[in-house]
């Protein structure tokens, strides 16, 4: 199956980014959403990002114009019927995704692949009502899709091998590194990083650090581009909470993965990150401009302040323990777990590479015993 046209459902950050990525790689993209306003906002965002590429000298003005022309913004799902592959990137809501899949399944010829970009919902359940479940799989991109190198390929049990190979070749043609993972809640990256986010919220709730101190510690010691608070804002406080809740429920509500009360409160207060101009941080032109003073008022005063090394030791331990669990469950290889965390979240080391030497492990143990 030769793929030329890609249908994308949902013109939010992920859907828009996927359409931009496909168009930039020579595919023709059709981006669908339910309102003209949403499509206009997506077009503006995509074209601004393409223009930044021209300003930086990464692409020529001609190539930019061609990329822009390669994206059609459509208001009817029927307009995706002739696409060679369809990627759904709607809101993380099982009922909504099931409805979209039932409609796509009826519209798109049965030999074509339909993929979901879900972060955490079971792919098998998303396609449960489809007549052709053998062409349904998960193709999970990371934010921003044009930049992040990883795609998680999720194989639900009824997937036909030929459709898997078609989708894998497509992801490779987009320039991505692929890892294969079973259809388990959160797949690799979102599952392994879940306790990392939760631990960050718990450290704030316990008054052991501030937003800025924790982010600075993790950037410096963990070699990541953003600390956990900046990353939660970037992903979207609400999106991140929805993923945590889905994984918590999907795994039978284990205490360690329980969403933090602080995060639920911040979502209720609409502190959702750059998209609304405020989250843990305040944003101007989507750039962080200091901690959000309203969030600082909610946080308890810092007592028993942890040093940067101890903060990173807490977060690193959370990642490592979850990665061990995922590996022991037989979900993915250690190599794929390392690759996924490195390329899916731009960590400098994968979970099994962090604290691999004895000296580091002893130092980490020292921090935990010193806190008791
Ligand atoms: N589209 C296209 N290109 C973009 C872009 C976008 N939306 N955003 C950034 N870029 C490009 C920039 O043009 C720049 O390119 P050059 O280096 O060639 O000039 C490059 O990316 C770096 O961008 P900036 O210089 O503007 O900023 P930065 O160095 O701070 O990098 C970042 C931005 C890539 C987002 C970086 O901060 C980062 O990697 N953050 C971590 C992102 C992450 O972890 N994502 C995964 C989240 S989890 C997820 O997505 C899963 C889920 O299911 C929810």
Boltz pocket constraint, residues with backbone or C-beta under 6 A from the ligand:
constraints:
  - pocket:
      binder: B
      contacts: [[A, 17], [A, 49], [A, 52], [A, 56], [A, 58], [A, 117], [A, 118], [A, 119], [A, 141], [A, 142], [A, 143], [A, 144], [A, 146], [A, 147], [A, 148], [A, 190], [A, 225], [A, 226], [A, 231], [A, 235], [A, 239], [A, 243], [A, 344], [A, 345], [A, 346]]
      max_distance: 6.0
